[in-house]
Amino acid sequence: MLFQSISKNSVILAVFAIVTSGLVAFTSSSTETLRAEAKQRALEKALNQIVHADQYSNDLLANRISISDPLLGLNKPKDGYLAWKDGQPYAAILPAIAPEGYGGAIEMIIGIHYDGTLAGVRIVPPHSETPGLGDKVDIKKSPWVLGFNGRSLGNPKDKGWKVKKDGGDFDQFTGATITPRAVVKGIHRALQYFEQNKTSLFSNAIPIPRSTDNGH
């Protein structure tokens, strides 16, 4: 009788453990899925701030490429994205790192139209720039990065790709020159990279059409 009771309790405990493990695994999997979906939505929102969804016709997230190049400040691969409009190359959104920010390396995404003009720049959080000073590179703190829209390697010429304190065309911040200097340099180098590589970037990829239910 005692043996039967112990066996019964053991079976109950085993079943409980299996069910509990299953629930934990399911909850963990569901949480990871929700996080991945939220991250993808946030990424798509950031990309569409640079190149708006109405301006391209492919699935931008599906046309992901892996990029690593010293001109972009990258010592390991990061994701970039290619946009086509009606089958023609339209723009690339490149990852880049400005390693010389006041608070450390500054991660950016830089959109460049196929003609070489800047579509937009965004600083990727988190960053370690000083609140009220260097953090003005963040669009949430200041519209400073919008001043790069429409710029190119010829606008300004090479000497102009500096902050005004160094004789260039771009504003620095009061009390903070190091961070904007690093960002300007990083964007200039990204434009140089694109000029050198745009043909191969697009010729080695095929535009992937948007699905009808991806929210566009």
C-alpha positions in Angstrom: 0.0 0.0 0.0 2.8 2.4 0.9 4.7 1.5 -2.2 1.6 2.1 -4.4 1.1 5.5 -2.7 4.8 6.5 -3.3 4.6 5.3 -6.9 1.4 7.3 -7.4 2.9 10.5 -5.9 6.0 10.0 -8.1 3.9 9.8 -11.2 2.0 12.9 -10.2 5.2 14.8 -9.5 6.7 13.7 -12.8 3.6 14.8 -14.8 3.6 18.1 -12.9 7.3 18.6 -13.7 6.7 17.8 -17.4 3.7 20.2 -17.6 5.6 22.9 -15.8 8.7 22.6 -18.0 6.5 22.7 -21.0 4.7 25.8 -19.9 8.0 27.5 -19.0 9.4 26.6 -22.5 6.3 27.8 -24.2 6.3 31.1 -22.3 9.9 31.6 -23.0 9.5 30.9 -26.7 6.4 33.2 -26.9 8.4 36.0 -25.1 11.3 35.6 -27.5 9.0 35.7 -30.4 7.3 38.9 -29.2 10.7 40.5 -28.5 11.9 39.6 -32.0 8.7 41.0 -33.6 9.0 44.2 -31.5 12.7 44.6 -32.5 11.8 44.1 -36.2 9.0 46.7 -36.0 11.4 49.2 -34.3 14.0 48.5 -37.0 11.6 48.9 -39.8 10.4 52.2 -38.3 13.9 53.5 -38.0 14.8 52.5 -41.6 11.6 54.2 -42.9 12.5 57.4 -41.1 15.5 57.5 -43.5 14.0 56.1 -46.6 10.2 56.3 -46.5 8.2 53.2 -47.5 6.5 55.2 -50.3 9.9 55.7 -51.9 10.9 52.1 -52.6 9.0 49.1 -53.9 10.9 46.0 -52.5 10.9 44.4 -49.1 13.6 46.4 -47.4 14.1 44.0 -44.4 14.3 41.0 -46.7 17.0 42.7 -48.8 19.5 42.5 -46.0 23.2 42.4 -46.7 26.2 41.8 -44.4 28.8 44.6 -44.5 32.2 44.9 -42.9 34.7 47.6 -44.0 37.2 49.9 -42.3 35.7 52.9 -44.1 32.5 52.2 -42.2 34.4 51.7 -38.9 33.3 48.1 -38.9 35.7 45.3 -37.8 32.9 42.7 -37.9 29.9 42.3 -40.2 26.7 44.3 -39.6 23.5 44.4 -41.5 22.8 46.9 -44.2 19.7 47.2 -46.4 19.1 47.9 -50.1 16.1 49.7 -51.6 14.9 49.5 -55.2 12.2 51.6 -56.9 10.4 49.8 -59.8 13.4 47.5 -60.3 16.0 50.2 -60.3 18.6 50.7 -57.4 17.2 53.5 -55.2 19.2 53.7 -51.9 21.3 51.8 -49.4 21.1 52.1 -45.7 24.5 51.3 -44.3 25.7 50.5 -40.8 28.6 52.6 -39.6 30.5 53.3 -36.4 32.2 56.6 -35.5 34.9 55.3 -33.1 36.0 58.7 -31.8 32.9 60.1 -30.0 33.5 61.8 -26.6 31.7 58.9 -24.8 33.1 56.2 -27.0 32.1 54.6 -30.3 28.9 56.0 -31.9 26.8 53.5 -34.0 24.9 55.0 -36.9 22.7 53.9 -39.8 23.2 56.1 -42.9 20.9 56.2 -45.9 22.4 57.1 -49.2 20.5 57.5 -52.5 22.0 55.7 -55.5 23.0 59.1 -56.9 25.3 59.6 -53.8 23.1 62.1 -51.9 22.3 61.4 -48.3 18.8 60.3 -47.5 19.2 60.5 -43.8 21.3 59.6 -40.7 20.2 58.2 -37.4 22.2 57.4 -34.3 21.6 53.9 -33.0 20.9 53.7 -29.2 22.2 53.2 -26.7 25.1 55.7 -26.8 27.3 57.2 -24.0 27.3 60.8 -25.1 27.0 63.5 -22.4 23.3 64.5 -21.7 22.7 68.0 -22.9 25.9 68.2 -24.9 27.1 65.3 -27.1 23.7 63.5 -27.0 22.4 66.2 -29.4 23.5 63.9 -32.2 20.4 61.9 -31.3 17.3 62.9 -33.3 15.3 62.6 -30.1 17.4 65.4 -28.5 18.1 67.7 -31.5 17.4 68.0 -35.2 21.1 68.3 -35.9 21.5 65.1 -37.9 18.8 66.4 -40.3 21.4 68.9 -41.6 23.1 66.0 -43.5 20.0 65.3 -45.7 20.8 65.9 -49.3 24.5 66.3 -48.8 27.0 64.4 -50.8 30.7 64.0 -51.6 30.5 67.1 -53.7 28.3 69.0 -51.3 30.5 70.1 -49.6 33.8 69.3 -51.1 36.3 67.3 -49.0 37.5 70.3 -47.0 34.0 71.1 -46.0 33.4 67.7 -44.3 34.4 69.0 -40.9 32.8 71.0 -38.1 33.0 74.8 -38.4 35.5 74.9 -35.6 37.9 73.0 -37.9 37.1 75.0 -41.0 34.2 72.9 -42.3 30.5 73.4 -43.1 28.9 71.6 -40.1 27.9 73.0 -36.8 29.3 71.7 -33.6 27.6 72.0 -30.2 28.3 74.6 -27.6 30.8 72.9 -25.2 30.9 69.7 -27.3 33.0 69.4 -30.5 34.5 65.9 -30.3 31.2 64.1 -30.8 29.9 66.0 -33.9 33.4 65.9 -35.3 33.4 62.1 -35.1 29.9 61.9 -36.6 30.8 64.2 -39.5 33.9 62.2 -40.2 32.0 58.9 -40.0 29.3 60.1 -42.5 31.9 61.4 -44.9 33.7 58.0 -44.9 30.4 56.2 -45.4 29.8 58.3 -48.5 33.3 57.4 -49.8 32.5 53.7 -49.2 29.3 53.9 -51.1 30.8 55.7 -54.0 33.4 52.9 -54.3 31.1 50.0 -53.7 27.5 50.9 -54.9 27.7 49.0 -58.1 28.8 45.8 -56.5 26.3 46.2 -53.6 23.3 46.2 -55.9 24.7 44.0 -58.7 25.2 41.2 -56.2 21.6 41.4 -54.9 18.1 40.9 -56.3 15.2 43.0 -55.2 12.7 40.9 -53.1 9.1 42.0 -53.7 7.0 43.1 -50.7 4.5 40.6 -49.5 0.9 41.7 -49.6 0.4 41.4 -45.8 3.6 43.0 -44.4 2.0 46.2 -43.4 3.0 48.4 -46.3 
